[in-house]
Amino acid sequence: MIAPTPNLSLWHHAAGDYVPSPPLCDELKVDVAVVGAGINGLSSAWHLKRDDPSVTVALLEQGTVGDGASGRNNGILTAHLGLTAGPVKAIFGLQRLRELIEYASEALAYSRTIIREQQFECDHEARVRGLTIATAEAFVRPLEKEYRFQQACGFGDDIGWVSRSELAALFEGPLLAGEGAIVDGNSDVVNPVKLVREFKQLAVGAGVAVFERSPVIDIRRCGAGYRASTPGGAVLAEKLVLTTNAYSHALPGGVIDPADQWPIYAHQIATEPLSDAAWAEVGWSPDYHRVGDTLMPWHWARRTPDGRVTFGGARLPVARASADREYDQSAFARLTRHLRAFFPTLADARVTHRWGGLLSTTFDLLPHIGFIDADRRAVRVTGCWGHGMALGHLNGDVVSRLVREEGGGPAEAWFVRRTPRKWPAAPFRFAGMVGVNGGLRATGTLALRQAMRTTGSESRRRALAQLLT
């Protein structure tokens, strides 16, 4: 059974009891060792066995499958990646942005195919609608600009603009009935823990050896390959795949440059199941499964199949991320205040689940998929930016092609195998983060205070004030 811990997501509890695979307790020689049993690692391991059943694959996980971001996210499969379209276009140009969107769209379609063909039981709902809302007037113009970028990049009929009056007809809250919104009709929802557990069974059925509760405590070159050691044993592999995403900074020996990605904290809470009467008071249109805003630190919320509200937020750390701050009571208290601001009628609703984790961000705003050594024997996947659940399915195909030295298909995407732009070296990295964090907060605070001065609604003024706390 899973060991008791306070930092299990709602999805872990909804997925039910789980018996993990035994830890590694011997020396093992394989063709490929995969480190990290999230969606990227499981997909990579399965694709390797699917594409060449003769390849021996061992998958090492420090906890249990889905313990990281793959089991602590909000269960959204989306055709987005990296940051918003505008900054990505400014750096790489419109054509490359369009190709990125094509990759993400293919990843979403591929995710649906795998879930359907493998008959995964993961509470999957396809093509649900979600909104990104401008909660204050100052956020409308940037959001409209982002909408135009997405139109120009090929999202087409999957997105639309919702005016303030239309938004007021969908939501009754003082913040969700905001100033305007982008609607996205091409995203799916799942229970992410059920999804990764199903993927684990698929991988095991294909012949992947999965070892849970096997943290990698040492990685070093050994001949032409790599040796990955755990407290109970070691794996000697000709090739190595690192799918540790935001936890890559904790890998031993600096096998991945710490400047490759930067982890940021994400925390979530979930309410108790709401009655039909309570949902009616919330005033949240059932046609929209999820909502988010553009305030920094940004928020997101979702209706769950059993009638709860999940509510989350992310913030930039200005120092090195640490696991002991993932379950952060001050962050949960802040989220609870903000939940009440967005949903005043839930003032008495009990918060039943609290959890946190890390997201991986990159200096060039994109995922990093490619080799980390000169002789191309080690591959890493980092920087999924919180959009990794759909990308992970297709990333596994790419990793398999890289490891087997086979081109074609999604492995030919321009951002695969490139030399990525990395975060500046410390102390400049920390100084930059302090500046960025302070600037984003100052911008958000200014917009909220301006909205408080101009609104004629006392309830809206109180709600905006809550977001300043």
N, C-alpha and C positions, 0 to 999 in steps of 0.2 A: 504494500500500500504506500501511497505518497506520505512522506513524513509531514507532520503538522508544521505549518509556517503561516504567519499572518499575511505574507505577501503573495497569496494566491489570488488570481483574478476571479471575477464572477464566472468567467467561462470555465475555469477549472472546476468550480463547484457544480456548474450545470452539466459538465461532461461526466460527472460521477467518479466512482472509484477507479483506480488505475494501479496496475502492478507493473513496475518498471522492469526492464531487462537487467540481468545481473551485471555488476561492474566487471571491468577487465581485471583478471587475476592471474595473468600468464604473459609470456612473450609470444608475439604473433607476427608472422610475416605475411604481408598482403601486397597487392599491386598498388592500391590506392587507400590512403587513410583520409577520412573526412572528419574535421573537428567542428562540432557545433550541430546540434540536432534541432534546429529551427526549420522553417519552410525551405530555406535555401540549401541547407545541408541534406535534408531528407530528399529533396528533389534531385540534388546532384548525385547522391548515392544511388537512387533508383534509376535515374537516366543512365548512369554508367553501367549498371547491370542489364538494363533493358537493351542498350545499344551493343553490348558485348557480354553475353552471359559468362564467358570464360574469365573475365576480370574479377579478381577477388577484392572486396571492398569492406573496410571496417569503419564504423561510424562511432566517434567518441563524443559523449555529452557529459558536461560537468554536473548537471542536475538530472532532470528528466526531460523528455521531449516537450518542447513548448515552454520551458521555464523562462526563456528570455522574451524578447519582443514578440515572437510569433505566438505566444500564448497570453500576452498581456495587452495587446492592441485592442482596437474597437471592432474588429471583425469586419473590416471593409475591404472589398476587392475593387480596385479602381484603375482606370486607364490614365493615371497620373503618376509622375515620378519626379524626384528632386523638388526644387522649390517651385514657385509660380512661374508661368510661362514668360512673363516680361523679363525678369532678370536673366533667365536662361537664354532668351533670344538676344539680349544685349551682349552676352559673352560669346555665344557660338553662332549667332545668325539664324535667320528664319528657316533656311533649308534644313539645317541640322536639328533645329527644334522640331520641325515636322517629322523628321526621321525618328527622333526620340519618342514622339507621340505615337507613331506607327508601332514602335517596339512595345510601348506600354499597352496599346490597344490589342496587339497580338497576344501579349501576356495575359490580358484579361480573358480574351476569347479562348486561349489555351487552358487557362484555369477552369473555365466552364466545361471544356471538353473532358479534362481529366476527372473532374468531380462527377460528371454524368457517366462517362464510360466505366469508371472504376466503382461507381455506385457508392460514393462516399456519403456516409450519414453524418452531416455536419450542419444541419439547420440552414441549408443554402437557399437563399431567395435571390433570383436574378433580376436585374434591371429595376432596382428600386430607385426612388427619387430622393435626392438630398439637396440641401440648400447651403450656400455660403453667404452669410448675411452681413451687411454693413450696419452695425449697431448704432453708428453716429454719422452725421452728415459728412464729417471730414473723411470718412472711409469710402464714401460713395464713388468719388472720382477715380481713386486707385482701383476699386473693384470693377468699375465700368471699363477701365483700361485693360484690366486683366481679361475681362469678358471679350473684348475686341481681339486681343491676342489669341485667345482660344478659338474664336471664330476663324481667324486668319490661318490658324494652324491645322484646321481640319476636323475639329470636334463636331461641326455641322449641327444636325438636328438633335444631337445628344444633349446640348446645352441650350439654355434660354435665359432671358433676363426677366426678373420679377420686380415690378414697380412697388413703391411704398404702399399704394392703395391695395394692390393685389396681395401684398404680403400681410397687410392688416386683416384681410379676409381669411388667411390661412392660420394665423397665430394671434392670440389675444394678449400675450405677455408684453410687458413694457419694453423689453429688449428684442425679443424675437420678432415682434411686429415692428421691424426696423425701417431703415431708409431705402432699402433695395437689396437685391440678392441675385446670385447666379444659381440657377437650378441645373443639376446634373442628373440625367435620367439613365446613365449607363454605368452604374455601379451595382455591386452585389453585396449581400451581407451573409456572414457565416458565424458559427461558433468556432473561433480560431483554434481552440484547444482540441475540439473534436476533429477538425481538419488535419492538424499535424499528427494526431494519434492514428487517424485513418491512413495517412501517408506513411507513417512508420510501419503499419501492418503490410502495406503494399511493398515497401522496401524489403522488409524481412521475408515476405513471400517470394521476392525475386532473388534472395540469397545474400542480402546485406547482413553482416554481423554487427548488431547494434549493442553498444555498451553504455549504459547509463550510470550516473553517479561515478563517473570516471574523469575527473578533471585532469587536464593536461598540465603537468608541472614542469616539463622540460621538452624543448624541441631543438634538435640539432641535426646538422648534416651528418650522414653516415654513408660513406662511399658515394655512390651516385644518387642515393635517395635521402630519406629523412627518418629519424627516429623520434617518435612521440611517446614520452613516458608519463605514466599515471601513478598514483600511490600503490596500485596493486600489480602493475605490469608495464608492458611497453609494446608499441607497434612499430615494426620496421617496414617502411613502405617505399616503393619506387617513386611514387608521386604523392603529393600532399595537397589537400583542398581545405582552405580555412574559410569557414562561413560563420564567423563569430561576430560579424557586423559591429554593433556599438560596444561589444566587449573585447574587441581586438586589442585595445590598449593594455589589457590585462594578460595577454599571452606572454609566456616566458621568453626571455632572450631577445626581445625586440624584433621578433621574426617579421612583424608588420610594423613599419615606421609609425610611431605615434602621431606624426603629422598627416598620416593618410586620411584619418577621419577624426571627428570630434563628437563625443557622446553628449547628448543633452537629456535632461530629465523629463519624463512624462509620467503624470499621475492621473488616476481615475478613481471615481467612486460610483456606486450604484445604489439606487433606492430599493426599498421593498416593492413587491408587485403592487401596482395601483389598481383600484377598482374602476369600473367603467364610469362611475360618477366622478371620481377624481380625475380621470383622463378628460372628461368633458369640461371640468373646471380649468384644467391646464390650458385648454384651447389650442392643442397641437393637432393639426390636420393629420389624420391617419394615412393620407396619401404620401406623406413624406417620412421616411424611416430615420433620417439623420439630418442634423443641422450643425453648422459651425459658424465661427465668426472670423474676422480679420484682425482683431485686436491682438497685440503682443503683450503678454503671452497669450496665445490664441486658445480658444475653447472648442470642444466638439461634444455633441450629445447624440444619443441614439435610443430609439424605442426597441426593446428586446421582445422576443417571442412570448415571454411570460409576463409582459406588461410592466417592466421596470423602465427607469430612465438611467442610462449610463451618462456620466458627465466627466470630461477630462480636460486637461490642460498641459502645456509644455512650457519649459523655461530654460534659458541658456545658463549653464554653469560657468562661472568665471574662474574656477579652479578645476583641477583634475577630478573627474567624476569618481565617486566611490559607492560601492554596493550598499554601505550602511545608510546612505541617504535616499535609497530607493523607496523605502517604506518610511515616509516623512510625515509626521503628524501635523506639522505646520502647513505643509502643502495640502493635506486632506482638509484641514480646517479652512484654508483659503478657498478650496474648491467647493466646500459646503456652503460658504457665504455666497459664492458666485452662482451656485446652483439656485439658491433662494432668490437671487437677483433676477435670473432669467425666468424662473418659475415661482412667482410669489405664492401661488396656491399650494406649493409643496413645502411650505414652512414647517409643517408638522410631520412630513413624510420621513420615515426612518431610513437612515443610510446603513445598509447592511454589509457592503463590501467596499474595501479600500485596497488599492494596490498601486505599485509604481515600477518603473524600469527605465531603460535607456534607449534612446533613438540614436542612430548614427547619421551625422551630417558631414558633408565634405566641402572643402573650400571652393570647388568649382561647381557645386550644387547638384552633382550627378552621382549615380552609383559608380563604384570602382570595381570593375570586373576584369581580371587579367592576371598575368604572371608577376611574381615578386622576386624572382631570381633570374640570373643571366642565362642559365641553361634550361629554363622553362620547365621546371619540375614541381613548382609550387604555384597554386592558383588561389586568389582570394576574392571574396565578394564582400564589400563594405558599402556604407553610404546609401542605404535604402530609404532614408529620410521619412520613415513611417509609412511608406507605400509598398512595403516588401511582400505582402501576402499574395498579391497577384503576380508581381514580378518574379517571385521565387520559383514559381512553376517553370517559367521560361528560362530563368537564369540557370536552372539545373540542366536544361538542354545545352545551353552555352558552355557550362563547365565541363560537361561530358565531352563535347567536341574539342575543347582546349586540351583536356587531359589526354584524349586519344589522338591528338594532333590531326584532327579532321576539321576542315573548314566548312563553309557553306551555312545556309540558313541564318538564324539570328546571331551566330558567332561572327558574322561579317558586319554587324552594326558598327558604326564608326567609333563609338565610345568604348567598345570592347578592345582590350589589348593595347590601349593607348597609354602614354605616360601622363598620369593625371596631375593636376595642380594640387599641391599640398598646402596645408595650413602653415603659416609662418612659424619659424622656430621660436621656442620660448627664449626670453620673456616677451617677445613681441606678440606672440599668440595670445598670451594672457591679457596684455594691454589692449590688444584689438578686441578681445571678447568683452572686456570691461566697457570699452567705448561703444561697441555695437549694442550691448545689453542696455547701457544707460540711454543711448539714443532712441532705441525702440520704446523703452518705457516712458521716456519723456514725451515722445510723439503721441503715444497712447493716452498718457495723462492729460496732455493739452487738449486732445480731441474730446475726451470725456468731460473735462471741465467746461469746454465750450458748449457741448451738448446740454450740460446741466443748466447753463445760463440761458439758453435759448428755448428750452422746452417749456410748454405750458402745462405739462402733466406732472403733478406731484409724485405719483407712483413711479413715473419714469425717472424723475430726478433722484428719488431714493435708490432706485435700482442702479443707476449710473454711479452714484456715490459708493455703493457696495463694491463695484468693480475696482475702485481706487484703493480698496483695503487688501 
